[in-house]
Amino acid sequence: MSWLVVLLVFLLAAFKTEKPKKYMKVSVIIPAFNEEETVANVIKVVKKVKYVDEVIVVNDGSTDRTESEAKSAGAIVINHEVNRGKGEALTTGYKKSDSDIIAFIDADIHNLTSKKVDAMIRPILEGKTDITKTKFARESGRVTELTAKPLLNFFFPEISFEQPLSGQFAAKRAALKKIDFEKDYGVDVGIVIDADVLGISVEEVDIGEIEHDMSPLSDLNLMANEVVRTIIDRANKYGRVVMIDEIGYFIRMSIVGLSLIILGLFAIFFVKPIPLAVGVIVSIVGLIIAICYIIKVIIKSVVIYRKAPTGNLIKSFIKVHFPLIISVIILILMISTFIGAATFEEGTISIEPSSRNLIIFADDSNNTISVRGPYTVDSAIENETDVIRMPSDSLQTLGMNYGDTLVVNGVPYVINDTRNGEGDILRLPIDAKNTLNLEDGDVLQDSRLSQIFEGTVVHHIFNKGNVSLDESYIISPKGGNSYSYSIYLDNESIANSTAIFGDNSTYAVALNQEEIGTIDYQNASFTNNTQSFYYDGHVIEIKFENSTVNSIKHITNINQGFFINLNL
């Protein structure tokens, strides 16, 4: 028997700890105005739903037998002496009831069934939502399609119900306490908007086909006016007019600024006919406009968000701000592309975005900032076997001038200007292309030039009258100790340059191709920072200073040729 006692104790404990389901009282409110033909049938259908505790008909100033029909069908009837409107009728019934769940059903439905009523109320009983509103197939819907939906889409874009003015809905009393009931036909859309903004959960349930009495055009006109007024009032109340109007303007101007930045960057990197300065100015103007209006957008959005009730406002914010968000994303992607294409070499930042190639098979099978390159390799002009034609931008990168000599694999080539209309064409003799492993049609980014044309250059840095001065250097991307130096002839400055000197090296100075002296660079310093050379009554001075500017010019040492050669 002891085991029976233990079992009984466990059963009693389980019974006591099981949490009983809370009973929820349900009321149905039926507003009615001259609905003697249908109100009784609606009441009878509602009363067939077992969990409905009471049916309240609000007789809104009817002049027919609506009151008597409702009473005979078993409903509680509350009378308005005069017609006050649907919203007032719903408010009267809602306040009269003390139920936990309240459903509102029109009195003029011809084909109402208990199944449709249950579909409206059950999601709330099961705790799935706080409010249900119905959608159904019907012949009319002109106010919804022509008035309610366009305005809701403009001011409350997050509300996307198929039938925001369905008229039949149910709600928890706790939810209804937070909502302001309109006095007229705006009550339906007002409840939907309030619930949305306040974050009250609303579920749209399909109850099938509904047969309503067709409203005359005059009633539809009145209904449309009241619906419009309600939506506009709510839009003002919840700051949506400001959000659409003022914030909308700020967003549009922000997008203009961002677009100008993108336009300027695009012009800088991809549209060669547009001067660099124009692209930079456009980008700067766009940056100023974008920063100014984005700040305004943020400030105004924060103010509106703090004033408005919490809830689904964030959804509208996302939709309203969506164009701005997309523009920012595009700009970020564009800038990240440029950053990914940036290289830092020898004190120079080079940004060279390169695009992907789209291939469609036709068959079955010395400026601080500048825009340079890319360059396309092409064949040399006929009979120019010892001439390389280079764009001016590429010469700046290589530290060269027109008329300089570039030695490629021991063969000297004179550097000449490009022809008209060939601003980015590199024309090389066939021997030079073979040595440099280039072919016609190759596209070279500016940052690759120092690697491709790594060789000795005889650079003309001064030419006046019977006096000319050449410096010789090797193009190389490798770093080193950079110095700037000034050259004086008979105490008159004739040239300035910057280059890299290799440690523990000796450099030769020549006059008319004859060596007149050497310069020693040992232990990362010159023997004397001012070097003087005398020849045939002339004085040549070279003054060296440390430089923070890196260079790709590596001065040729005494074993490679003359450092400088002065021709008199």
C-alpha positions as CSV (number, residue, x, y, z in Angstrom):
1,M,0.0,0.0,0.0
2,S,3.0,2.3,0.6
3,W,3.6,2.6,-3.1
4,L,0.1,3.7,-3.7
5,V,0.5,6.4,-1.1
6,V,3.7,7.6,-2.8
7,L,2.0,7.6,-6.2
8,L,-0.9,9.5,-4.9
9,V,1.4,12.2,-3.4
10,F,3.2,12.6,-6.7
11,L,-0.1,12.9,-8.5
12,L,-1.3,15.6,-6.1
13,A,2.0,17.5,-6.3
14,A,1.8,17.5,-10.1
15,F,-1.8,18.6,-10.0
16,K,-1.0,21.5,-7.7
17,T,2.0,22.7,-9.6
18,E,0.3,22.6,-13.0
19,K,-0.5,26.2,-14.0
20,P,-4.1,26.5,-14.9
21,K,-5.0,28.4,-18.1
22,K,-6.3,31.9,-17.5
23,Y,-9.9,32.3,-18.6
24,M,-10.3,35.2,-21.1
25,K,-13.7,36.8,-21.4
26,V,-14.8,37.7,-25.0
27,S,-17.2,40.3,-26.1
28,V,-18.4,41.2,-29.6
29,I,-19.4,44.8,-30.4
30,I,-21.7,45.4,-33.3
31,P,-22.2,49.0,-34.4
32,A,-25.5,49.4,-36.3
33,F,-27.3,52.2,-38.1
34,N,-30.6,51.2,-39.8
35,E,-29.6,47.6,-40.2
36,E,-32.9,45.9,-39.3
37,E,-32.6,43.4,-42.1
38,T,-29.2,41.9,-41.2
39,V,-28.4,42.7,-37.5
40,A,-30.4,39.8,-36.1
41,N,-28.7,37.2,-38.3
42,V,-25.2,38.6,-37.4
43,I,-26.0,38.3,-33.7
44,K,-27.2,34.7,-34.1
45,V,-24.0,33.7,-35.9
46,V,-21.8,35.4,-33.3
47,K,-23.7,33.7,-30.4
48,K,-22.9,30.3,-32.0
49,V,-19.3,30.8,-31.2
50,K,-19.1,29.0,-27.8
51,Y,-16.4,31.2,-26.1
52,V,-18.2,34.5,-26.9
53,D,-19.6,35.7,-23.5
54,E,-21.6,38.7,-24.6
55,V,-22.9,40.4,-27.7
56,I,-23.3,44.2,-27.6
57,V,-25.2,46.1,-30.3
58,V,-24.7,49.9,-30.3
59,N,-27.7,51.3,-32.0
60,D,-26.3,54.5,-33.5
61,G,-29.4,56.6,-33.9
62,S,-31.3,54.2,-36.1
63,T,-34.8,55.2,-37.3
64,D,-35.9,51.7,-38.2
65,R,-36.4,48.5,-36.2
66,T,-32.7,47.8,-35.5
67,E,-33.1,48.0,-31.7
68,S,-36.0,45.6,-31.5
69,E,-34.4,43.1,-33.9
70,A,-31.2,43.2,-31.9
71,K,-33.0,42.6,-28.6
72,S,-35.1,39.8,-30.0
73,A,-31.9,38.1,-31.2
74,G,-30.5,38.1,-27.6
75,A,-28.0,41.0,-27.7
76,I,-27.4,43.8,-25.2
77,V,-28.5,47.0,-26.9
78,I,-27.1,50.5,-26.2
79,N,-28.8,53.4,-27.9
80,H,-27.4,56.6,-29.2
81,E,-30.2,59.2,-29.6
82,V,-28.6,60.5,-32.8
83,N,-26.1,59.1,-35.2
84,R,-22.6,59.8,-33.9
85,G,-20.6,57.8,-36.4
86,K,-18.9,54.4,-36.4
87,G,-16.0,55.4,-34.2
88,E,-18.3,56.7,-31.4
89,A,-20.3,53.5,-31.6
90,L,-17.3,51.3,-31.2
91,T,-16.0,53.5,-28.3
92,T,-19.4,53.2,-26.5
93,G,-19.5,49.4,-26.9
94,Y,-15.8,49.0,-25.9
95,K,-16.3,51.1,-22.7
96,K,-19.5,49.2,-21.8
97,S,-17.8,45.9,-22.0
98,D,-15.3,44.6,-19.4
99,S,-14.0,41.7,-21.4
100,D,-10.4,40.8,-22.0
101,I,-10.9,40.4,-25.7
102,I,-13.2,42.5,-27.8
103,A,-14.2,41.9,-31.4
104,F,-15.8,44.5,-33.6
105,I,-18.1,43.3,-36.4
106,D,-20.3,45.2,-38.8
107,A,-24.0,44.7,-38.7
108,D,-24.6,44.6,-42.5
109,I,-22.7,41.4,-43.4
110,H,-25.0,39.0,-45.2
111,N,-22.9,35.8,-45.2
112,L,-21.2,35.9,-41.8
113,T,-20.4,32.5,-40.3
114,S,-19.2,31.3,-36.9
115,K,-16.1,30.0,-38.7
116,K,-15.2,33.5,-39.9
117,V,-15.8,35.0,-36.4
118,D,-13.6,32.3,-34.8
119,A,-10.8,33.0,-37.4
120,M,-10.8,36.6,-36.2
121,I,-10.7,35.9,-32.5
122,R,-8.7,32.7,-32.1
123,P,-5.2,34.0,-32.8
124,I,-5.6,36.3,-29.8
125,L,-6.9,33.6,-27.6
126,E,-3.9,31.5,-28.5
127,G,-1.5,34.3,-27.7
128,K,-0.2,34.8,-31.2
129,T,-1.0,38.5,-31.5
130,D,-2.5,41.5,-29.7
131,I,-4.8,42.6,-32.5
132,T,-6.3,40.9,-35.6
133,K,-7.7,42.6,-38.6
134,T,-9.5,40.8,-41.4
135,K,-9.0,40.7,-45.1
136,F,-11.6,39.2,-47.4
137,A,-12.8,39.1,-51.0
138,R,-15.4,41.7,-51.8
139,E,-16.7,43.8,-54.7
140,S,-15.9,47.2,-53.4
141,G,-12.8,48.8,-52.1
142,R,-12.5,52.1,-53.8
143,V,-11.6,54.1,-50.7
144,T,-8.9,51.6,-49.7
145,E,-7.2,51.5,-53.1
146,L,-7.6,55.1,-54.1
147,T,-7.1,56.8,-50.7
148,A,-5.9,54.8,-47.8
149,K,-3.2,52.7,-49.4
150,P,-1.4,55.6,-51.3
151,L,-1.4,57.8,-48.2
152,L,-0.2,54.9,-45.9
153,N,2.5,54.0,-48.4
154,F,3.7,57.6,-48.3
155,F,3.6,58.3,-44.6
156,F,3.7,54.8,-43.1
157,P,5.5,52.7,-45.7
158,E,6.0,49.8,-43.2
159,I,2.2,49.2,-43.1
160,S,1.5,46.8,-46.0
161,F,-1.8,45.2,-45.1
162,E,-4.0,44.2,-48.1
163,Q,-7.1,45.8,-46.5
164,P,-6.3,48.4,-43.9
165,L,-10.0,49.4,-43.8
166,S,-11.5,46.0,-43.4
167,G,-13.8,47.1,-40.6
168,Q,-13.8,43.8,-38.8
169,F,-11.1,43.4,-36.1
170,A,-10.5,42.1,-32.6
171,A,-8.1,43.1,-29.9
172,K,-7.0,42.6,-26.3
173,R,-8.4,45.3,-24.0
174,A,-4.9,46.1,-22.8
175,A,-4.0,47.0,-26.4
176,L,-7.1,49.0,-27.0
177,K,-6.3,51.2,-23.9
178,K,-3.2,52.5,-25.7
179,I,-5.1,53.5,-28.9
180,D,-7.1,56.7,-29.6
181,F,-10.5,55.8,-31.2
182,E,-11.6,58.1,-34.0
183,K,-15.3,59.2,-33.9
184,D,-16.0,58.4,-37.5
185,Y,-15.0,56.1,-40.4
186,G,-11.3,56.9,-39.6
187,V,-11.5,54.5,-36.6
188,D,-10.3,51.5,-38.6
189,V,-7.2,53.0,-40.1
190,G,-6.5,54.9,-36.9
191,I,-6.3,51.7,-34.9
192,V,-4.0,50.1,-37.5
193,I,-1.6,53.2,-37.5
194,D,-1.5,53.5,-33.7
195,A,-0.8,49.8,-33.3
196,D,2.0,50.0,-35.8
197,V,3.7,53.0,-34.3
198,L,3.3,51.7,-30.7
199,G,4.7,48.4,-31.6
200,I,1.5,46.4,-30.9
201,S,1.5,43.2,-32.8
202,V,-1.2,43.1,-35.5
203,E,-2.0,40.0,-37.6
204,E,-4.1,40.2,-40.8
205,V,-6.3,37.1,-41.1
206,D,-8.2,35.9,-44.2
207,I,-11.9,35.2,-43.5
208,G,-12.9,34.5,-47.0
209,E,-15.6,36.3,-49.0
210,I,-17.8,38.9,-47.4
211,E,-21.1,40.3,-48.8
212,H,-21.7,43.9,-47.7
213,D,-24.4,46.3,-48.7
214,M,-22.9,48.6,-51.3
215,S,-22.4,52.1,-50.0
216,P,-23.7,55.0,-52.1
217,L,-21.2,57.4,-53.6
218,S,-22.0,60.1,-51.1
219,D,-21.2,57.8,-48.2
220,L,-17.9,56.8,-49.9
221,N,-17.0,60.5,-50.3
222,L,-17.6,61.1,-46.6
223,M,-15.6,57.9,-45.7
224,A,-12.7,59.0,-47.9
225,N,-12.6,62.4,-46.3
226,E,-12.5,60.9,-42.8
227,V,-9.9,58.3,-43.7
228,V,-7.7,61.0,-45.2
229,R,-8.1,63.3,-42.2
230,T,-7.2,60.4,-39.9
231,I,-4.0,59.5,-41.8
232,I,-2.8,63.1,-42.0
233,D,-3.5,63.7,-38.3
234,R,-1.6,60.6,-37.4
235,A,1.2,61.5,-39.7
236,N,1.5,64.9,-38.0
237,K,1.2,63.4,-34.6
238,Y,4.0,60.8,-35.1
239,G,6.3,63.2,-37.0
240,R,5.9,61.5,-40.4
241,V,5.2,64.7,-42.2
242,V,8.5,66.1,-41.0
243,M,10.2,62.9,-41.7
244,I,8.9,62.8,-45.3
245,D,9.2,66.5,-45.9
246,E,12.1,68.0,-44.0
247,I,14.2,64.8,-43.6
248,G,13.3,63.9,-47.1
249,Y,14.9,67.1,-48.3
250,F,17.9,66.6,-46.2
251,I,18.3,63.0,-47.5
252,R,18.0,64.2,-51.1
253,M,20.7,66.9,-50.6
254,S,22.9,64.3,-48.9
255,I,22.5,62.0,-51.9
256,V,23.4,65.0,-54.2
257,G,26.6,65.5,-52.1
258,L,27.5,61.8,-52.2
259,S,26.8,61.7,-56.0
260,L,29.1,64.7,-56.5
261,I,31.8,62.9,-54.6
262,I,31.4,59.8,-56.8
263,L,31.2,61.9,-59.9
264,G,34.4,63.7,-59.0
265,L,36.3,60.5,-58.2
266,F,35.1,58.9,-61.4
267,A,36.3,62.0,-63.3
268,I,39.7,61.9,-61.6
269,F,40.4,58.3,-62.4
270,F,38.4,57.4,-65.5
271,V,37.5,60.5,-67.6
272,K,40.7,61.8,-69.1
273,P,39.3,64.8,-70.9
274,I,38.2,66.4,-67.6
275,P,41.1,68.2,-65.8
276,L,42.2,66.8,-62.5
277,A,41.4,70.1,-60.8
278,V,37.8,69.9,-61.9
279,G,37.4,66.4,-60.5
280,V,39.0,67.4,-57.2
281,I,36.8,70.5,-56.9
282,V,33.6,68.5,-57.6
283,S,34.6,65.9,-55.0
284,I,35.3,68.5,-52.4
285,V,32.1,70.4,-53.0
286,G,30.2,67.1,-52.8
287,L,32.0,66.2,-49.5
288,I,31.0,69.5,-47.9
289,I,27.4,69.1,-49.0
290,A,27.2,65.5,-48.0
291,I,28.7,66.1,-44.5
292,C,26.4,69.1,-43.9
293,Y,23.2,67.4,-44.8
294,I,24.0,64.0,-43.3
295,I,24.6,65.7,-40.0
296,K,21.2,67.4,-40.4
297,V,19.6,64.0,-41.3
298,I,21.1,62.4,-38.1
299,I,20.0,65.2,-35.8
300,K,16.5,65.5,-37.1
301,S,16.1,61.7,-37.2
302,V,17.2,61.4,-33.5
303,V,14.8,64.2,-32.5
304,I,11.8,62.5,-34.3
305,Y,12.7,59.1,-33.0
306,R,12.9,60.3,-29.4
307,K,9.5,62.2,-29.6
308,A,7.7,59.3,-31.3
309,P,6.6,56.2,-29.4
310,T,8.8,53.3,-29.8
311,G,7.8,50.5,-32.1
312,N,7.8,50.1,-35.8
313,L,9.1,53.6,-36.5
314,I,12.5,52.1,-37.2
315,K,11.0,50.3,-40.2
316,S,9.8,53.5,-41.8
317,F,13.2,55.1,-41.0
318,I,14.9,52.3,-42.9
319,K,12.6,52.7,-45.9
320,V,12.9,56.5,-45.9
321,H,16.6,56.5,-45.5
322,F,17.2,53.6,-47.9
323,P,18.3,55.7,-50.9
324,L,20.9,57.5,-48.7
325,I,22.1,54.2,-47.3
326,I,22.6,52.8,-50.8
327,S,24.5,55.9,-51.8
328,V,26.8,55.6,-48.8
329,I,27.4,51.9,-49.6
330,I,28.3,52.7,-53.2
331,L,30.7,55.4,-52.1
332,I,32.3,53.1,-49.5
333,L,32.7,50.4,-52.1
334,M,34.2,52.9,-54.6
335,I,36.7,54.2,-52.0
336,S,37.6,50.7,-50.8
337,T,38.3,49.8,-54.5
338,F,40.7,52.8,-54.7
339,I,42.4,51.9,-51.4
340,G,42.8,48.4,-52.6
341,A,44.5,49.7,-55.7
342,A,46.9,52.0,-53.7
343,T,50.6,51.4,-53.5
344,F,53.2,53.2,-51.5
345,E,56.7,53.3,-52.9
346,E,59.6,55.6,-52.5
347,G,57.6,58.3,-50.8
348,T,54.9,58.2,-53.5
349,I,51.3,57.1,-53.1
350,S,50.0,55.7,-56.3
351,I,46.3,54.9,-56.8
352,E,45.7,52.9,-59.9
353,P,42.3,51.2,-60.0
354,S,42.1,48.6,-62.8
355,S,38.9,47.2,-64.0
356,R,38.0,43.7,-64.9
357,N,37.6,42.7,-68.6
358,L,34.2,41.7,-69.8
359,I,34.6,39.1,-72.5
360,I,31.7,38.2,-74.7
361,F,32.1,35.4,-77.1
362,A,30.7,36.4,-80.5
363,D,31.1,32.9,-81.9
364,D,30.2,29.5,-80.6
365,S,33.6,28.4,-79.4
366,N,57.0,65.8,-59.9
367,N,53.3,66.9,-59.1
368,T,52.0,66.5,-55.6
369,I,48.9,65.0,-57.0
370,S,48.3,63.9,-60.5
371,V,46.5,61.2,-62.4
372,R,48.8,59.1,-64.5
373,G,48.4,56.1,-66.8
374,P,47.6,53.5,-67.6
375,Y,49.8,53.4,-70.7
376,T,49.4,51.2,-73.8
377,V,52.4,49.7,-75.6
378,D,52.6,50.2,-79.3
379,S,55.2,49.9,-82.1
380,A,57.8,52.6,-82.8
381,I,57.3,54.9,-85.7
382,E,59.0,53.8,-88.9
383,N,62.8,54.6,-88.9
384,E,62.8,55.5,-85.2
385,T,64.8,52.4,-84.2
386,D,66.7,54.4,-81.5
387,V,63.7,56.5,-80.2
388,I,61.2,55.7,-77.4
389,R,58.2,57.9,-77.4
390,M,56.7,58.4,-73.9
391,P,53.8,60.4,-72.5
392,S,54.8,63.3,-70.2
393,D,53.1,61.7,-67.2
394,S,55.4,58.6,-67.5
395,L,58.5,60.9,-67.7
396,Q,57.5,62.5,-64.4
397,T,57.3,59.1,-62.8
398,L,60.7,58.1,-64.1
399,G,62.3,61.5,-63.4
400,M,63.2,62.1,-67.0
401,N,62.8,64.8,-69.6
402,Y,62.4,64.7,-73.3
403,G,65.8,64.5,-75.0
404,D,67.2,62.3,-72.2
405,T,68.8,59.0,-73.1
406,L,67.6,55.7,-71.7
407,V,70.0,52.8,-71.9
408,V,68.2,49.5,-72.2
409,N,70.5,46.4,-72.1
410,G,73.4,48.5,-73.3
411,V,71.5,50.1,-76.2
412,P,70.8,53.9,-75.9
413,Y,67.4,55.2,-76.8
414,V,66.5,58.9,-77.1
415,I,63.3,59.8,-75.3
416,N,60.8,61.8,-77.4
417,D,57.3,63.2,-77.1
418,T,54.2,61.3,-78.1
419,R,52.3,62.3,-81.2
420,N,49.0,64.3,-81.1
421,G,46.1,62.2,-79.9
422,E,48.4,59.6,-78.3
423,G,48.6,60.9,-74.8
424,D,48.9,57.5,-73.2
425,I,50.7,55.5,-75.9
426,L,54.2,54.1,-75.3
427,R,56.0,53.6,-78.6
428,L,59.0,51.3,-78.4
429,P,61.4,49.9,-81.0
430,I,61.1,46.1,-81.4
431,D,64.5,45.5,-79.8
432,A,63.5,47.5,-76.7
433,K,60.2,45.6,-76.4
434,N,61.9,42.3,-76.7
435,T,64.4,43.2,-74.0
436,L,61.7,44.5,-71.7
437,N,59.4,41.6,-72.4
438,L,56.6,43.8,-73.7
439,E,54.2,43.3,-76.6
440,D,51.9,45.7,-78.5
441,G,48.7,46.2,-76.7
442,D,50.1,45.6,-73.2
443,V,48.6,48.0,-70.6
444,L,51.1,49.3,-68.0
445,Q,50.0,50.8,-64.7
446,D,52.1,53.9,-63.7
447,S,53.5,52.2,-60.6
448,R,55.1,49.4,-62.8
449,L,57.2,51.8,-64.9
450,S,60.1,51.9,-62.5
451,Q,60.3,48.1,-62.6
452,I,59.9,47.7,-66.4
453,F,62.3,50.5,-67.4
454,E,65.0,49.7,-64.9
455,G,68.1,50.9,-66.6
456,T,70.6,53.8,-67.0
457,V,69.4,57.3,-67.9
458,V,71.4,60.2,-69.1
459,H,69.3,63.1,-67.8
460,H,69.6,66.6,-69.2
461,I,69.0,68.9,-66.2
462,F,70.4,72.2,-67.6
463,N,70.9,73.7,-71.1
464,K,71.5,77.3,-71.7
465,G,73.7,78.8,-74.4
466,N,76.9,76.9,-74.7
467,V,76.5,75.3,-71.3
468,S,74.6,72.0,-70.7
469,L,74.6,69.6,-67.7
470,D,73.7,65.9,-67.6
471,E,73.3,63.6,-64.7
472,S,73.4,59.8,-65.0
473,Y,71.3,57.5,-62.8
474,I,69.8,54.1,-62.8
475,I,66.0,53.7,-62.5
476,S,65.3,51.3,-59.7
477,P,62.4,50.9,-57.3
478,K,64.8,49.9,-54.5
479,G,65.2,52.4,-51.6
480,G,68.3,54.0,-50.3
481,N,69.7,57.2,-48.8
482,S,68.1,60.2,-50.6
483,Y,69.9,63.5,-51.0
484,S,69.0,66.7,-52.7
485,Y,71.9,68.6,-54.3
486,S,72.5,71.9,-56.0
487,I,75.1,72.5,-58.7
488,Y,76.8,75.8,-59.2
489,L,79.0,77.0,-62.1
490,D,81.2,79.9,-61.2
491,N,79.1,80.7,-58.1
492,E,75.8,80.7,-60.1
493,S,73.2,78.0,-59.4
494,I,72.4,76.1,-62.6
495,A,70.5,73.0,-61.4
496,N,68.9,71.2,-58.5
497,S,68.0,67.5,-58.2
498,T,67.2,64.7,-55.8
499,A,68.6,61.1,-56.0
500,I,69.8,58.1,-54.1
501,F,73.4,57.5,-53.3
502,G,74.7,54.0,-52.5
503,D,76.8,53.6,-49.4
504,N,80.6,53.0,-49.7
505,S,80.6,54.2,-53.3
506,T,82.6,56.7,-55.3
507,Y,81.1,59.0,-57.9
508,A,82.8,60.7,-60.9
509,V,82.4,64.3,-62.0
510,A,83.2,65.1,-65.6
511,L,83.7,68.1,-67.8
512,N,83.2,67.6,-71.5
513,Q,83.2,63.8,-70.9
514,E,86.5,64.0,-69.1
515,E,86.8,63.1,-65.4
516,I,87.8,66.1,-63.2
517,G,87.3,64.6,-59.8
518,T,85.4,62.2,-57.6
519,I,83.0,62.2,-54.6
520,D,83.2,59.7,-51.8
521,Y,80.1,58.5,-50.0
522,Q,81.1,56.4,-47.0
523,N,79.3,55.3,-43.9
524,A,76.0,57.0,-45.1
525,S,77.6,60.5,-45.4
526,F,79.7,62.5,-47.8
527,T,83.3,63.3,-47.1
528,N,82.3,66.9,-47.5
529,N,78.8,68.1,-48.1
530,T,80.1,70.8,-50.4
531,Q,82.4,69.5,-53.2
532,S,84.4,71.9,-55.4
533,F,86.1,71.1,-58.7
534,Y,88.3,73.4,-60.7
535,Y,89.0,73.2,-64.5
536,D,90.3,75.7,-67.0
537,G,89.4,78.7,-64.9
538,H,85.9,77.4,-64.0
539,V,84.6,76.4,-60.6
540,I,82.0,73.7,-60.2
541,E,80.4,73.3,-56.8
542,I,78.0,70.6,-55.6
543,K,76.2,71.1,-52.3
544,F,74.4,68.1,-50.7
545,E,71.6,68.1,-48.2
546,N,69.6,65.2,-46.6
547,S,66.2,64.8,-48.2
548,T,63.0,63.3,-46.9
549,V,61.8,62.9,-50.5
550,N,62.4,59.4,-51.8
551,S,63.4,58.8,-55.3
552,I,63.7,56.0,-57.9
553,K,66.9,57.7,-59.3
554,H,70.0,55.8,-58.2
555,I,73.1,57.8,-59.2
556,T,75.6,55.8,-61.3
557,N,78.9,55.2,-59.4
558,I,82.4,55.5,-60.9
559,N,82.2,52.0,-62.3
560,Q,79.0,52.7,-64.2
561,G,79.7,56.1,-65.6
562,F,79.8,59.7,-64.7
563,F,77.7,61.1,-61.9
564,I,77.4,64.5,-63.7
565,N,78.9,65.8,-66.9
566,L,79.2,69.5,-67.6
567,N,79.5,70.5,-71.2
568,L,81.1,73.8,-72.0
